């Protein structure tokens, strides 16, 4: 059975994973949601104005009272900059499985922050929440995300053709990865 504990503060070597606050809206907009390079790897289009981001952040912040809501902002400990987001979602009580997704601002790609954040959330999911399996997917034209998943022990389980349709109305194939609690803990 999943042990829901909401979105606690999680600290890593370089990062602070924390609940988003309304005052983060401008950083969320500036650092990743308005960037076409980041949006190309997401289902939703890049935000064109900060009001779109404010609506999204308001919705996220309003859900933190729910114990089964696990959504973190990724902050650099050294500078206090908010550089991305990561969440556990789509919990299935019949299997104790869930999914993880993450986005990082382009400026912080290829510096190990995605791996560090994902490692912390996988650890939290298995050790604190008692999740059985964590799955993730990435567009096949974004192999860097797959490398992040592999570095934390996830294994590619297949490719689903035309799994998503992006904001440009293009279908994208996605590589699906997973990791089992028993494999992670052994």
C-alpha positions in Angstrom: 0.0 0.0 0.0 1.3 3.5 -0.9 2.2 5.7 2.0 1.2 9.1 0.9 3.1 11.9 2.5 2.5 14.9 0.2 5.4 17.0 -1.0 8.0 17.2 1.7 11.3 19.1 1.4 14.0 16.9 -0.1 17.6 17.9 0.0 20.4 16.6 -2.3 24.0 17.5 -2.7 23.3 20.5 -4.9 19.5 20.8 -4.9 16.5 21.6 -2.8 13.3 19.9 -4.0 10.4 21.9 -2.5 6.8 22.7 -3.0 6.2 25.6 -5.5 5.0 28.9 -4.2 2.9 31.5 -5.9 5.9 33.9 -5.9 7.8 31.3 -8.1 5.5 32.1 -11.1 8.0 34.5 -12.9 10.9 32.0 -12.5 8.8 29.1 -13.8 7.8 31.2 -16.8 11.3 32.5 -17.5 13.3 29.4 -16.8 11.3 26.7 -18.6 7.6 27.1 -19.4 8.2 29.9 -21.9 11.1 28.2 -23.6 10.4 26.4 -27.0 13.4 24.1 -26.5 11.9 22.8 -23.3 8.3 22.8 -24.6 9.4 20.6 -27.5 9.8 17.8 -25.0 6.5 18.4 -23.2 2.9 17.8 -24.3 1.9 21.4 -23.7 3.0 24.4 -25.8 5.4 27.0 -24.4 3.6 29.7 -22.4 3.4 33.0 -24.3 2.6 35.1 -21.3 3.1 35.0 -17.6 -0.7 34.8 -16.9 -0.7 31.3 -18.3 2.1 30.3 -15.9 0.3 32.0 -13.0 -2.8 30.0 -13.6 -0.7 26.8 -13.7 1.2 27.6 -10.5 -2.0 28.6 -8.7 -3.5 25.2 -9.6 -0.4 23.4 -8.4 -0.2 25.3 -5.1 -3.9 24.7 -4.4 -3.3 20.9 -4.5 -0.5 20.7 -1.9 -3.1 20.1 0.8 -3.7 16.7 -0.8 -1.5 14.0 0.7 -1.3 12.2 -2.7 0.0 15.3 -4.5 3.8 15.0 -5.0 5.1 18.0 -7.1 8.4 19.7 -6.4 10.2 22.7 -7.7 13.9 22.1 -8.3 16.0 24.8 -6.7 19.8 25.2 -6.7 20.9 25.3 -3.1 23.9 27.6 -3.9 22.0 30.4 -5.7 18.4 29.8 -4.8 17.4 29.7 -8.5 14.4 27.7 -9.4 15.5 25.6 -12.4 12.8 23.0 -13.0 10.1 20.7 -11.7 9.6 17.0 -11.0 6.5 15.1 -9.9 5.2 11.7 -9.1 1.7 11.2 -10.4 -0.9 8.7 -11.8 -0.9 6.6 -8.7 -2.6 3.2 -9.1 -3.8 1.8 -5.8 -4.4 -1.7 -7.3 -0.7 -2.1 -8.2 1.0 0.6 -6.1 2.7 1.9 -9.3 3.1 5.5 -10.4 4.8 7.7 -13.0 7.4 10.4 -12.8 8.0 13.4 -15.0 10.4 16.3 -14.9 11.4 19.4 -16.8 14.6 21.5 -16.5 15.3 24.9 -17.9 17.6 24.8 -20.9 20.3 26.8 -19.2 20.7 23.8 -16.7 20.7 20.9 -19.2 23.6 18.5 -19.3 24.9 19.4 -15.8 23.6 16.4 -13.9 20.7 18.2 -12.2 18.0 16.1 -13.8 19.8 12.9 -12.7 20.2 14.3 -9.2 16.6 15.3 -8.9 15.3 12.0 -10.3 17.5 10.0 -8.1 16.1 11.7 -5.0 12.5 11.3 -6.1 13.0 7.6 -7.0 14.6 7.1 -3.5 11.7 8.9 -1.8 9.1 7.0 -3.8 10.5 3.6 -2.9 11.8 4.2 0.7 9.2 6.6 2.0 6.1 6.0 -0.1 6.5 2.2 -0.6 5.8 2.5 -4.3 6.1 -0.8 -6.2 7.1 0.5 -9.6 8.0 3.9 -11.0 7.6 4.5 -14.8 8.6 7.3 -17.1 8.6 8.1 -20.8 10.5 10.5 -23.1 10.1 11.5 -26.7 12.5 9.3 -28.7 14.0 12.5 -30.2 15.1 13.5 -26.7 17.6 10.8 -25.8 19.2 12.9 -23.0 16.1 12.2 -20.9 16.6 8.5 -21.4 20.2 8.8 -20.2 18.9 10.4 -17.0 16.5 7.5 -16.5 19.1 4.9 -17.1 21.6 6.6 -14.7 19.1 6.1 -11.8 18.5 2.4 -12.7 15.4 2.6 -14.9 15.3 0.2 -17.8 13.8 0.8 -21.1 10.8 -1.4 -21.5 9.7 -0.5 -25.0 8.7 2.3 -27.4 5.1 3.3 -27.9 4.5 4.8 -31.3 2.7 8.1 -31.5 2.2 8.0 -27.7 1.7 11.8 -27.5 0.7 14.7 -29.7 2.6 17.9 -29.0 1.4 21.5 -29.2 2.6 21.6 -32.8 0.1 18.8 -33.6 3.0 16.4 -34.2 2.7 12.8 -33.0 5.8 11.6 -31.1 7.0 8.1 -30.3 8.0 7.7 -26.6 10.5 5.3 -25.0 9.0 3.9 -21.8 11.2 3.1 -18.8 10.5 1.6 -15.4 12.2 0.6 -12.2 10.9 -1.9 -9.6 11.3 -1.2 -5.8 12.8 -4.7 -5.3 15.5 -4.0 -8.0 16.2 -0.6 -6.7 16.6 -1.7 -3.1 18.8 -4.8 -4.0 
